[in-house]
Amino acid sequence: MNNSFNRFLLIISLLIFSCKSNSSLKNDCDENLNFKELFFYHIENIDKSITISQDVKFRESVIFISNYAPVSVNSIMNYSRTYPFVVYKRDREQWIKWYEENKCKNIQLKTSLIIPDAYQYVKE
């Protein structure tokens, strides 16, 4: 009887340790929450301004996003230097997809941002 009890303990121990090692593998995400907050702040700012006023704050948000995720800057290169709503909706889906695919890579904030050509010569 003692032998069967030892086997039982061994099996239970192995199960516990194997479950712990599996759970540690699942939590391999190193998400930078500061980046996440800023990234979604800029998306929200664009959401609020896209159809109202594409002002300086709006452009700053587009510039920020464009340094991490794809932005259709060629579509902004129109006469009025505005971001077409239809293009924005398509881009926005790509931003969310990009974030989901990259969030566990500990995305770091850049110390300087590249300004897309569409906004290089826009007067404030």
C-alpha positions as a printed NumPy array, in Angstrom:
array([[  0.   ,   0.   ,   0.   ],
       [  2.867,   2.353,   0.754],
       [  4.258,   1.758,  -2.72 ],
       [  1.013,   2.767,  -4.42 ],
       [  0.781,   5.889,  -2.251],
       [  4.303,   6.884,  -3.322],
       [  3.334,   6.427,  -6.96 ],
       [  0.256,   8.554,  -6.422],
       [  2.363,  11.353,  -4.892],
       [  4.864,  11.111,  -7.724],
       [  2.132,  11.401, -10.359],
       [  0.508,  14.353,  -8.599],
       [  3.896,  16.084,  -8.262],
       [  4.658,  15.609, -11.937],
       [  1.273,  16.988, -12.913],
       [  1.718,  20.06 , -10.744],
       [  5.183,  20.826, -12.096],
       [  4.15 ,  20.267, -15.696],
       [  1.187,  22.627, -15.287],
       [  3.432,  25.325, -13.817],
       [  5.909,  25.103, -16.671],
       [  3.101,  25.335, -19.255],
       [  1.616,  28.403, -17.624],
       [  4.981,  30.171, -17.627],
       [  5.307,  29.54 , -21.367],
       [  1.959,  31.181, -22.028],
       [  2.962,  34.396, -20.254],
       [  5.834,  35.301, -22.554],
       [  4.422,  38.728, -23.378],
       [  6.566,  41.752, -22.523],
       [  4.062,  44.499, -23.319],
       [  5.217,  48.081, -22.732],
       [  2.147,  49.607, -21.094],
       [  3.49 ,  53.168, -21.436],
       [  3.746,  52.663, -25.189],
       [  0.286,  51.104, -25.304],
       [ -1.249,  54.075, -23.485],
       [  0.412,  56.614, -25.774],
       [ -0.309,  54.646, -28.953],
       [ -4.03 ,  54.398, -28.187],
       [ -4.129,  58.008, -26.98 ],
       [ -2.987,  59.09 , -30.459],
       [ -5.5  ,  56.809, -32.17 ],
       [ -8.248,  58.271, -29.992],
       [ -7.095,  61.8  , -30.832],
       [ -7.281,  61.023, -34.545],
       [-10.705,  59.398, -34.047],
       [-12.011,  62.596, -32.452],
       [-10.515,  64.982, -35.013],
       [-10.598,  63.238, -38.391],
       [-13.887,  64.774, -39.524],
       [-13.714,  67.985, -37.475],
       [-10.277,  69.571, -37.57 ],
       [ -7.021,  68.143, -38.799],
       [ -5.022,  70.617, -36.746],
       [ -1.524,  70.528, -35.251],
       [ -2.471,  68.054, -32.521],
       [ -4.082,  65.807, -35.123],
       [ -0.959,  65.901, -37.313],
       [  1.241,  65.137, -34.301],
       [ -0.827,  62.026, -33.676],
       [ -0.562,  60.904, -37.301],
       [  3.2  ,  61.482, -37.179],
       [  3.496,  59.457, -33.978],
       [  1.492,  56.53 , -35.378],
       [  3.361,  56.627, -38.7  ],
       [  6.652,  56.017, -36.901],
       [  5.409,  52.645, -35.671],
       [  2.527,  51.391, -37.805],
       [  1.643,  51.788, -41.485],
       [ -0.008,  55.07 , -42.499],
       [ -1.072,  55.784, -46.08 ],
       [  0.945,  58.992, -46.307],
       [  0.646,  59.055, -50.099],
       [ -3.083,  59.649, -49.678],
       [ -2.343,  62.653, -47.475],
       [ -0.23 ,  64.16 , -50.262],
       [ -3.29 ,  65.853, -51.741],
       [ -3.841,  69.556, -52.385],
       [ -5.218,  70.254, -48.91 ],
       [ -2.85 ,  67.874, -47.062],
       [ -5.829,  66.223, -45.374],
       [ -6.228,  62.612, -44.368],
       [ -9.178,  61.163, -46.331],
       [-11.676,  59.519, -43.975],
       [-12.026,  56.322, -46.024],
       [ -8.252,  55.865, -46.096],
       [ -8.06 ,  56.568, -42.367],
       [-10.639,  53.856, -41.551],
       [ -8.608,  51.306, -43.505],
       [ -5.349,  52.455, -41.885],
       [ -6.885,  52.35 , -38.412],
       [ -7.652,  48.658, -38.806],
       [ -4.018,  48.1  , -39.774],
       [ -2.803,  50.014, -36.695],
       [ -4.808,  47.79 , -34.373],
       [ -3.617,  44.696, -36.215],
       [ -0.011,  45.94 , -36.061],
       [ -0.309,  46.558, -32.324],
       [ -1.765,  43.128, -31.633],
       [  1.026,  41.477, -33.619],
       [  3.793,  43.492, -31.927],
       [  2.608,  44.272, -28.399],
       [  4.61 ,  41.472, -26.769],
       [  7.886,  42.748, -28.227],
       [  8.335,  45.451, -25.555],
       [  7.964,  48.296, -28.073],
       [ 10.096,  51.251, -27.038],
       [  9.269,  54.906, -27.556],
       [ 11.518,  56.576, -30.099],
       [ 13.503,  59.6  , -28.966],
       [ 12.836,  61.42 , -32.235],
       [ 10.132,  60.951, -34.834],
       [ 10.386,  61.082, -38.603],
       [  7.92 ,  63.525, -40.144],
       [  6.274,  62.127, -43.299],
       [  6.713,  64.188, -46.475],
       [  3.005,  65.014, -46.45 ],
       [  3.55 ,  67.092, -43.294],
       [  7.056,  68.435, -43.961],
       [  5.963,  71.857, -45.189],
       [  2.581,  72.32 , -43.575],
       [  2.225,  75.744, -41.964],
       [  1.084,  75.682, -38.364]])
